């Protein structure tokens, strides 16, 4: 898959999500959300869920986890996604392709 595939998939997911998301909670998540709501006193639990998504996203970026998954599935990084170009396109490596011939004689004396 490519950078273009990633952009298309992100656009599709964005459209599919809509403005609201129903999430089922297990016992542990419900308990943690109740404690966070009590301690932080947000206007609604929706605010805590939004913050949680932002924190998870930021952590995935900072730890390189996002790049790992993007490289595995789409052969690109988050920086490449943001710029809309692959590293090779940014550096011009695609403009001057090298010959792919193996010249084994080069190292023979």
C-alpha positions in Angstrom: 0.0 0.0 0.0 1.1 3.6 -0.6 0.8 7.1 0.8 -2.1 7.7 -1.5 -3.8 4.5 -0.1 -3.3 5.9 3.4 -4.8 9.2 2.6 -7.8 7.5 1.0 -8.3 5.2 4.0 -8.1 8.1 6.5 -10.7 10.1 4.5 -13.0 7.0 4.4 -12.6 6.4 8.1 -13.2 10.1 8.8 -16.5 10.0 6.9 -17.5 6.7 8.5 -17.0 8.0 12.1 -19.4 10.9 11.8 -19.9 13.3 14.8 -20.8 10.7 17.5 -19.5 7.3 18.4 -21.3 4.8 20.6 -18.7 2.9 22.7 -19.4 -0.1 24.9 -17.6 -0.1 28.2 -16.2 -3.0 30.1 -16.1 -3.0 33.9 -12.5 -1.7 34.2 -13.0 1.1 31.7 -16.3 2.1 33.3 -14.5 2.2 36.7 -11.6 4.3 35.4 -13.9 6.7 33.6 -16.0 7.1 36.7 -12.9 8.0 38.7 -11.6 10.4 36.1 -15.0 12.1 35.8 -15.2 12.5 39.6 -11.6 13.8 39.9 -11.4 16.1 36.8 -15.1 17.2 36.8 -15.4 17.7 33.0 -18.6 19.1 31.5 -19.4 15.6 30.2 -17.7 12.2 29.9 -17.5 12.9 26.1 -14.8 15.5 27.0 -12.7 12.9 28.8 -13.0 10.5 25.8 -11.9 13.3 23.5 -8.9 13.9 25.7 -8.1 10.2 25.9 -8.0 10.0 22.1 -5.7 13.0 21.9 -3.4 11.6 24.5 -3.2 8.2 22.8 -2.6 9.8 19.5 0.2 12.0 20.9 1.8 9.0 22.7 1.7 6.9 19.5 3.5 9.7 17.6 6.1 10.4 20.3 7.0 6.7 20.8 7.2 5.9 17.1 4.4 3.4 17.4 2.4 5.3 14.7 5.3 5.2 12.3 5.8 1.5 13.0 2.2 0.7 12.1 2.1 3.1 9.1 5.4 1.7 7.7 4.1 -1.8 8.2 0.8 -1.3 6.5 1.4 1.6 4.1 5.2 1.9 3.7 5.2 5.5 4.8 5.6 7.5 8.0 3.5 10.1 9.8 5.7 12.9 8.6 5.4 11.6 5.0 1.6 11.5 5.5 1.6 15.1 6.7 3.7 16.4 3.9 1.9 14.4 1.2 5.2 13.1 -0.1 7.4 10.1 0.6 11.0 10.7 1.8 12.3 9.8 -1.7 10.1 12.3 -3.3 11.2 15.0 -0.8 14.9 14.4 -1.4 14.6 13.9 -5.1 15.8 10.4 -5.1 13.1 9.4 -7.6 14.3 11.9 -10.1 17.6 10.3 -10.7 17.2 6.6 -10.6 20.4 4.6 -10.3 21.1 1.7 -12.6 19.9 -1.5 -11.0 22.6 -3.6 -12.6 25.0 -5.5 -10.4 28.6 -4.7 -11.4 30.5 -7.4 -9.5 33.6 -6.6 -11.6 33.9 -3.3 -9.8 35.5 -4.9 -6.8 37.7 -7.3 -8.6 41.4 -6.6 -9.0 
